[in-house]
Amino acid sequence: MSSVQYEKDQDNIVHLILDKPNANANLMDQEFTDSLVEAVEKLENDDWSGVLFRSAKSTFFAGGNLDDLYATTRENAHVLHEMVDRLKVAMRKLETSGKPVVACINGAALGGGWELALACHHRIALSKGVTLGLPEVTLGLLPGGGGVVRMSRLLGLQAALPFLTEGRQFKPEQGKKLGLIDEIVESPEQLVESAVAWIKANPKAQQPYDVKGYKVPGGTPNHPALAKMLPIAPAMMRDKTKGTLPAPESILSVMVESLQVDIDSAMRIETRYFVELVCGQVSKNMIGTFWYQLNEIKAGAARPKGVEPSKVAKVGILGAGMMGAGIAYSSACKGIEVVLKDVSVENAEKGKAYSQKLLDKKVSKKRLSAEQRDATLARILATDKAEDLAGCDLIIEAVFEDRGLKAKVTQEAEAQLAPEAIFASNTSTLPITGLAEASERPEKFIGLHFFSPVDKMPLVEIICGEKTSDETLAKSYDFVLQIGKTPIVVNDSRGFFTSRVFGTFANEGMAMLGEGIPAAAIENAAFLAGFPVGPLAVTDEVSMTLVEKIRNQTIKDLQAEGKPYPAHPADAVVDRMLEANRPGKAAGAGFYDYPANGKKHLWSGLQECFGGKAEFDLGELKDRLLYIQAIETVRCVEEKVLGSVRDANIGSIMGIGTPVWTGGILQFINQTGLPEFVARAEVLADKCGERYAVPALLKDMAKDGLTFKD
Ligand code: NAI
């Protein structure tokens, strides 16, 4: 069966109807390629006056088949290469046929779908429900179906950059302003009517770049203005990617190279870079994690089966501080009624004002109407009365990190709750099982660990205490998805998964400083490894007062369990910084100085405190930051804090800042190779200490030739 139906209407116009058999979306795969090639051959032997592409699905066209791309290796890459060549030749034949070809875009046209539309002479889109763009770069790929070549020629190098190197998506309105969409209509019927009318009015059609004398906007790379910019463009890109992401670099190369040759050569250049990226490790990492694993999470992989789906209509939030205010905002934006409680109405109002600030900003940027803002704000009740919590389906506690206080607010809230309501703590460090002791219904008690700033951070770490029921977990999972965030599920442990692994990263940076390694080298090693922030900067954000507080609590807890505290070289660094009265960013002084009117910079006193003249190997510093996270993650797997590889990978990237190119922290071990990872960790353990000791689980897996997978 064909993926493209060929129908000719009474006006001698051929409708190429995109309709992949037995699928709910159209894909750019072998089947489609065969079908399109066949359709184009048929057109070559037929008499017709125009072609219109339309979709029989609710979306126009979904893009490349990721299953095929994921399975492509260097050994079988020629199959993909040939397919892409055939596809491009067919699209090129259509656009150079001399007769009009129109795309009727009825729904999302992303990736391959937008590339197909670009190969048409005229693009008409429905006003609603259509998203356009080339998001390939977000999976470590480039648009290999002519997308880079055509966008660069149509928009010009500079204007096309964000759509290609960042994968920026756009709506028809914006597409029209860019000149990429020609008409916007209101109904599917109008799509076809307008297409037919345009074909009749334009019996001859050519792509602008095929018209003799066409000038690419902004010029080709040898235009003086561009020639000045081009030498610095790779450096600017490197500044962002630190050389860890090959896709944006390849895209830039294709853009520049393709604009200097004829279009057929340009297409060949694009295909070669595309196939190279498909075969590379980074796209495998990114597709594996951001496509397969993230989709599994969204589909409820860790959600207990057999529990009815649920929705939260009203949420109570205790504590209107930084976290409580953020959770209130995220909930209210999704239509949930919020009771925001603090010790005084004034405090609670301050928390609500945070939502006002964020919403006002959206209104000023025209991303929200004033009515929508007011309706969202009206959903938040700022109060100091526990009685207002009555009727809540879920309570989230975000008061100070203090066991006694948390116990008190738990009991106060529970007194107001219906029997089926559940209670969550947003603690960042305190074990949930212990906190649940204050509850009358520990099976309805759970941890919901949000990240700061809540409105921007996509992850929520769900922590099950010993007594947390499946039903409570399922309800919490549903809530996290309801507010548009990504849940990972972990078991109880000091620091759970994310704080624990994050702590090893921050501590390792401080340990390096204590060894006399220059602070700038430490921070740069983190950037070059692909971390978004350096370990010293991030410790400043958290504040060393808090680090010390957590350490003291840990010492106390371990003492109570009769266990020794494993001293860390970072401890002395924290103590020295606190002694110097430099606890972090909030105080305006930490590892960095924070001048009122300038950019932060490393504190000049660091050398005096820690030396800063030791020899170092940059590669080793990068390895240390990655390996220490990876080893702690394996410990979490060994101790069953983590139950799945996908949660480790997604949680590490979205919650901890593990570099995106790795595809997550366990995938980092996979791609290194388990035996190779073990060997390197042993070298680091000899040099830096026991904290690099390889967990038995990892040694066994390496011996047995296993990798981390669910
Ligand atoms: P915060 O200090 O900004 O806010 C705490 C709020 O709780 C204050 O407004 C305080 O007035 C209020 N409060 C105190 N007693 C109360 C009571 N009896 N009833 C109602 N409200 C009361 O603290 P933040 O940063 O928002 O942290 C809150 C919780 O979230 C802590 O457990 C913290 O460990 C956790 N957390 C913090 C993260 C962060 O990045 N700051 C990240 C993840 C979790």
Boltz pocket constraint, residues with backbone or C-beta under 6 A from the ligand:
constraints:
  - pocket:
      binder: B
      contacts: [[A, 318], [A, 319], [A, 320], [A, 321], [A, 322], [A, 323], [A, 324], [A, 341], [A, 342], [A, 343], [A, 347], [A, 397], [A, 398], [A, 399], [A, 400], [A, 401], [A, 402], [A, 405], [A, 409], [A, 426], [A, 427], [A, 428], [A, 429], [A, 449], [A, 450], [A, 451], [A, 452]]
      max_distance: 6.0
